Amino acid sequence: MGNEKSIYNTGNYIKFFVLSFIGIFTFFIPITINDNRTIPLDHIVTFLKETFGPAIPYYILIVIIMGAVYPFWKKTWNKNVVEIILSIFKVIGAIVTVMLVFNFAPAWMADPDMAPYLFDKLVMSVGLIVPVGAVFLALLVGYGLLEFVGVFLQPVMRPIWKTPGRSAIDAVASFVGSYGIGLLITNRVFKKGMYTVREATIIATGFSTVSVTFMIIIAKTLDMMDIWNIYFWVTLVVTFLVTAITVRIWPLSKLSDDYYEGQEGHPEQIVKEDKLKVAWGQAMEVADKAPSLPKNIWINFKDGFEMTMAILPSIMSIGLLGLVLSEYTPLFDIIGYIFYPFTWLMQVPEPLLAAKASAIEIAEMFLPSLLVVDAPLITKFVTAVVSVSAILFFSALIPCILATEIPVSIPKLIVIWIERTILTIIIVTPIAYLLL
């Protein structure tokens, strides 16, 4: 029996349909338990919080200390200037958390609106949702669903986003997986000569946004889980719409079309006929080659846990720095004036607050939510979408991009961030008024 036949078997069909469905169900289908209507992943995390409540801060503390030690243990802390700065911030994050958990933080830090707010509202949620979410992501992205969708998206990707069809997998992997996974794929594919410099940069700055798990935390912080599906789908559409515009303006429009280190490059084969057959074939191939379920779950959990270790100390330090600068200096008010004409023009309620929240996103993507917790729903919704759609922020994503082989500078990344933020405000505000 040839290889062609061997991948079309009941085992692979079950993997594709059943496991992919469990993944979809966990992330996208709200159910009601104890009068609380939300997605199953959120219910699981709520259960963990209720069951292990008092122990969770100590678990988080251990994860943060591990995250601070990790770059030194792996000897990556001095790889470049960005890595050195980030590693120092991670150590600061660990020190702040120790002070907080053992109650000897200075008064300004122990202020309920400072470190405790960051710790209770964000760090605890991220510390639970990302590793648990990673387990279910193994089901959503590991058994051919992405590849199946990718074939049908080929005719869309090139005309709209100026990237190959295969980048659809990257885009979806980032959105449902994580920017870490997305950038990992992008960098790997770029080094193989399958993306040009411009394509790789478009994907890294236009698709590698935070994943569903992070969006759940934003929605929970802003008390928007009852409109979770509206929030998710609007954010998805707006993010990709903004990317379609930014690829046509400077700096993305002027980047090089060369391949990695001057390679010849391998442009992709376009599927024009028998799309269903090809898509099904590719899905079955992935299902066939996928590791066993326990191994796949372990690999994804490990990735999710490592990501949690990397993010939590940064949130506690860069996030705290962002809150301190926001509270005690006019820095984000000043940056916010870049966006104020747009929030005012689009009639976002409390336009100055919305502009300041949009500005603080560059430090850490969770901070805007903390600023608008008590704002009107439209303002919360616009801010929640901007947090994700703007994509670029210094506590995690920008260092991740700089750690890849993709040659893009910090000034260009900041210009792209400003463009994305303004475009998001303009596009999402009318949608918010229409739907809410």
C-alpha positions in Angstrom: 0.0 0.0 0.0 1.5 3.4 -1.0 2.0 6.3 1.3 -0.9 8.0 -0.5 -3.4 5.6 0.9 -1.8 5.0 4.3 -2.6 8.5 5.6 -6.3 8.2 4.9 -7.4 6.0 7.8 -9.9 6.1 10.6 -7.3 7.1 13.2 -6.4 10.2 11.3 -10.0 11.1 10.6 -10.8 10.8 14.4 -7.7 13.0 15.2 -8.8 15.7 12.7 -12.5 15.8 13.5 -12.7 14.9 17.2 -9.5 16.6 18.6 -9.9 19.7 16.4 -13.5 20.0 17.6 -12.5 19.7 21.3 -10.0 22.6 20.6 -12.7 24.7 18.9 -15.2 23.9 21.7 -12.7 24.9 24.5 -11.9 28.3 23.0 -15.0 29.4 21.2 -18.2 27.9 22.5 -19.6 29.6 25.6 -21.4 27.3 28.1 -23.2 28.2 31.4 -21.9 26.7 34.7 -23.1 28.1 38.0 -24.9 31.1 36.3 -21.5 32.0 34.7 -21.7 32.0 30.9 -18.2 31.8 29.3 -16.0 29.6 27.3 -14.9 26.2 28.8 -11.2 27.3 29.1 -12.3 30.1 31.4 -14.4 27.7 33.5 -11.4 25.5 33.9 -9.2 28.4 35.1 -12.0 29.6 37.5 -12.2 26.0 38.9 -8.4 26.0 39.5 -8.6 29.4 41.2 -11.4 28.3 43.5 -9.8 25.0 44.3 -6.2 26.1 44.9 -6.8 29.7 45.8 -4.3 30.3 48.6 -1.6 28.3 46.9 -1.7 30.2 43.6 0.3 33.3 44.6 3.2 31.0 45.6 2.9 29.0 42.4 3.1 32.4 40.5 6.1 33.4 42.6 8.0 30.2 41.8 7.2 30.6 38.0 8.5 34.3 38.1 11.7 33.3 40.0 12.2 30.5 37.4 11.6 33.0 34.6 14.2 35.4 36.1 16.8 32.7 36.5 16.1 31.0 33.1 18.1 33.4 30.8 21.2 33.1 33.0 20.8 29.3 33.3 20.5 29.1 29.5 23.3 31.6 29.1 21.2 33.7 26.7 21.0 36.8 28.9 23.9 38.6 27.2 23.1 37.6 23.6 22.4 41.2 22.7 21.6 44.6 24.3 17.8 44.0 24.2 18.3 40.5 25.9 20.5 42.0 28.6 17.9 44.8 29.4 15.0 42.3 29.4 17.0 39.9 31.7 17.6 42.7 34.2 13.9 43.6 34.1 13.0 39.9 34.8 15.2 39.9 37.9 13.5 43.2 39.0 10.1 41.5 38.4 11.1 38.6 40.6 12.3 41.0 43.4 9.0 43.0 43.2 7.0 39.7 43.4 8.9 38.4 46.5 8.3 41.8 48.2 4.7 41.6 47.4 4.0 38.0 48.3 5.8 38.3 51.6 4.4 41.7 52.5 7.5 43.9 52.7 7.0 46.1 49.6 7.5 49.9 50.0 4.3 51.8 50.4 4.2 53.2 46.8 4.6 49.7 45.4 2.1 48.1 47.8 -0.5 50.8 46.8 -3.6 48.7 45.7 -3.5 50.4 42.2 0.1 49.5 41.6 1.9 46.1 42.0 -1.1 44.3 43.8 -3.4 45.3 41.0 -1.0 44.0 38.4 -0.5 40.8 40.3 -4.1 40.1 41.1 -5.7 41.2 37.8 -3.1 40.1 35.3 -0.3 38.0 36.5 -2.5 35.4 38.3 -4.7 35.0 35.2 -1.8 34.8 32.7 0.0 32.3 35.0 -3.0 30.0 34.8 -4.5 30.6 31.4 -1.4 30.4 29.3 -0.2 26.9 30.4 -3.7 25.5 30.6 -4.6 27.1 27.2 -1.5 25.6 25.7 -2.8 22.1 26.4 -6.0 22.7 24.4 -4.1 24.6 21.7 -2.4 21.3 21.0 -5.8 20.0 19.9 -6.7 23.1 17.9 -3.5 23.5 16.0 -1.9 20.0 16.0 -4.1 17.8 13.9 -4.4 19.4 10.5 -7.1 22.1 11.0 -4.7 25.0 10.2 -3.3 23.4 7.1 -6.8 22.5 5.9 -7.9 26.2 6.2 -4.5 27.4 4.8 -5.1 25.9 1.3 -8.4 27.8 1.0 -6.8 31.0 2.1 -4.1 31.0 -0.6 -6.1 33.2 -3.1 -6.8 35.7 -0.3 -3.4 36.1 1.3 -1.3 37.4 -1.7 -3.8 40.1 -3.0 -4.8 41.3 0.4 -1.7 41.0 2.6 1.0 40.5 0.0 2.2 37.3 1.7 2.2 33.6 0.5 -0.8 31.4 1.2 1.3 29.4 3.7 1.5 32.5 5.9 -2.2 31.9 6.7 -1.0 29.1 9.0 1.3 31.6 10.7 -1.4 34.1 11.0 -3.9 31.7 12.6 -1.2 30.0 14.7 -0.3 33.4 16.2 -4.0 34.3 16.8 -5.1 31.0 18.3 -1.7 29.9 19.6 0.7 32.7 20.5 3.0 35.2 19.0 5.9 33.1 20.3 4.7 30.1 18.3 3.9 32.4 15.3 7.3 34.0 15.3 9.0 30.6 15.7 7.2 29.4 12.6 7.9 32.7 10.7 11.6 32.7 11.6 12.0 29.0 10.6 10.2 29.5 7.3 12.2 32.7 6.6 15.5 31.0 7.2 14.5 28.3 4.7 14.1 30.9 2.0 10.3 30.6 1.8 9.6 34.2 2.8 11.3 37.4 1.6 12.5 40.0 4.2 9.3 42.0 3.5 7.0 39.0 3.8 8.6 37.9 7.1 8.3 41.4 8.5 4.7 41.8 7.5 3.9 38.5 9.2 5.9 39.3 12.3 4.4 42.8 12.8 0.9 42.1 11.3 -0.1 38.6 12.3 2.0 37.8 15.4 -0.5 39.2 17.8 -1.3 37.9 21.3 -3.4 34.7 21.4 -6.9 33.9 22.3 -5.8 33.1 25.9 -4.5 36.7 26.4 -7.7 38.1 24.8 -9.7 36.2 27.4 -7.7 37.9 30.2 -8.5 41.4 28.6 -12.2 40.5 28.3 -12.3 39.2 31.9 -10.5 42.3 33.2 -13.0 44.6 31.4 -16.0 42.5 32.3 -16.8 41.7 28.7 -17.0 37.9 28.7 -20.7 38.1 28.0 -19.8 39.6 24.6 -16.7 37.4 24.1 -17.5 36.1 20.6 -18.3 39.7 19.4 -15.0 40.9 20.9 -13.0 37.9 19.4 -14.3 38.1 15.9 -14.2 41.9 15.7 -10.6 41.9 16.9 -9.7 39.2 14.4 -11.2 41.2 11.5 -9.9 44.6 12.5 -6.3 43.3 13.2 -6.1 41.7 9.7 -7.8 44.7 8.1 -5.2 47.0 9.7 -2.4 44.7 8.4 -3.9 44.9 4.9 -3.5 48.7 5.0 -0.1 48.9 6.7 1.5 46.6 4.1 0.8 49.3 1.5 2.4 52.2 3.4 5.9 53.0 4.6 7.9 51.4 6.2 6.5 47.9 5.2 5.9 48.9 1.6 9.5 49.8 1.1 11.2 46.7 2.6 13.5 44.4 0.6 12.2 41.5 -1.5 15.4 39.6 -1.0 15.5 36.2 0.7 17.5 35.3 3.9 21.2 35.9 3.4 20.8 36.3 -0.3 19.3 32.8 -1.0 17.5 32.0 -4.2 14.3 31.5 -2.3 11.4 29.0 -2.7 8.2 30.7 -3.8 5.2 28.5 -2.9 3.2 26.3 -5.4 -0.2 27.8 -5.9 -3.1 25.3 -5.6 -5.6 26.1 -8.3 -7.6 22.9 -8.8 -8.9 20.2 -6.4 -8.5 22.5 -3.4 -10.7 20.3 -1.2 -8.6 17.2 -2.1 -5.3 19.0 -1.6 -6.5 20.6 1.7 -7.7 17.2 3.0 -4.5 15.6 1.9 -2.4 18.2 3.8 -4.6 17.9 6.9 -4.3 14.1 6.9 -0.5 14.3 6.5 -0.3 16.5 9.5 -2.6 14.3 11.5 -0.5 11.3 10.5 2.8 12.9 11.4 1.5 14.4 14.7 3.0 13.0 17.8 0.9 10.9 20.2 -1.8 12.9 22.1 0.1 12.8 25.4 3.4 13.8 23.7 1.7 16.7 21.8 0.0 18.0 24.9 3.3 17.8 26.8 5.2 19.7 24.0 2.5 22.4 23.9 2.3 22.6 27.7 6.1 23.0 27.9 6.0 25.8 25.3 3.2 27.5 27.2 4.9 27.1 30.5 8.2 28.5 29.1 6.3 31.4 27.6 4.6 32.0 31.0 8.0 32.1 32.7 9.2 34.6 30.1 6.2 36.9 30.3 5.3 37.0 34.0 8.5 38.6 35.3 8.3 41.2 32.5 4.7 42.1 33.3 5.7 42.6 37.0 8.6 44.9 36.1 7.9 46.6 32.8 4.1 46.6 33.6 4.8 48.2 37.0 7.2 50.7 35.3 4.3 51.5 32.9 1.9 52.0 35.7 4.3 54.2 37.7 5.0 56.4 34.6 1.3 56.5 33.9 0.5 57.6 37.5 3.4 59.9 38.4 4.6 61.3 35.0 2.9 62.9 32.0 4.8 60.5 29.6 1.8 58.6 28.3 -0.4 61.7 28.3 2.1 63.2 26.0 2.3 60.1 23.7 -1.5 59.9 24.0 -1.8 63.2 22.2 -0.7 61.4 19.0 -3.9 59.5 19.2 -6.2 62.1 20.8 -7.3 63.7 17.5 -8.5 60.3 16.4 -10.3 59.2 19.5 -12.0 62.6 19.6 -12.8 62.6 15.9 -14.3 59.1 16.1 -16.3 60.2 19.2 -15.0 57.5 21.6 -16.4 58.3 25.0 -13.7 59.8 27.3 -11.4 60.4 24.3 -8.4 61.5 26.3 -8.5 58.4 28.5 -8.8 56.2 25.4 -5.9 58.0 23.8 -3.7 57.5 26.9 -4.7 53.8 27.1 -3.7 53.4 23.5 -0.3 55.0 24.2 0.5 52.8 27.2 0.0 49.7 25.1 3.6 50.1 23.7 4.9 49.3 27.2 2.7 46.2 27.9 -0.4 45.1 26.1 -2.4 44.4 29.3 -2.0 48.0 30.8 -4.6 49.7 28.6 -7.3 47.5 30.1 -6.3 48.5 33.6 -6.7 52.2 32.7 -10.2 51.8 31.4 -11.8 49.4 33.8 -14.4 52.0 34.9 -14.9 53.6 31.5 -18.1 53.3 29.3 -18.5 50.0 27.4 -17.6 51.6 24.0 -14.3 52.9 25.4 -13.5 49.5 27.0 -14.3 47.7 23.7 -12.2 50.1 21.5 -9.3 49.9 24.0 -9.5 46.1 24.2 -9.3 45.8 20.4 -6.5 48.3 20.2 -4.5 46.3 22.8 -4.5 43.3 20.5 -4.5 44.9 17.0 -1.6 47.3 17.7 0.4 44.1 18.2 3.8 45.7 19.2 4.9 46.1 22.8 8.1 46.3 24.7 7.5 43.8 27.5 7.5 40.8 25.1 6.7 41.0 21.4 9.3 43.6 20.3 12.2 41.7 22.0 10.8 38.4 20.5 11.0 40.0 16.9 14.5 41.3 17.6 15.6 37.9 18.7 14.7 36.4 15.3 16.8 36.7 12.1 14.3 39.1 10.6 16.2 42.4 9.9 13.9 45.1 11.3 14.9 48.1 13.5 13.2 49.5 16.6 12.4 52.9 15.0 10.5 51.1 12.2 8.7 49.0 14.7 7.6 52.1 16.6 6.3 53.7 13.3 4.4 50.5 12.5 2.9 50.6 16.0 1.7 54.2 15.7 0.2 53.4 12.2 -1.6 50.3 13.6 -3.0 52.1 16.6 -4.4 55.0 14.6 -6.0 52.7 12.0 -7.5 50.5 14.7 -9.2 53.4 16.4 -10.6 54.6 13.1 -11.9 51.2 12.0 -13.2 49.7 15.3 -15.1 52.7 16.8 -17.9 52.7 14.2 -18.1 48.9 14.6 -18.4 49.2 18.4 -21.2 51.8 18.0 -23.0 49.5 15.6 -22.8 46.2 17.6 -22.9 47.3 21.2 
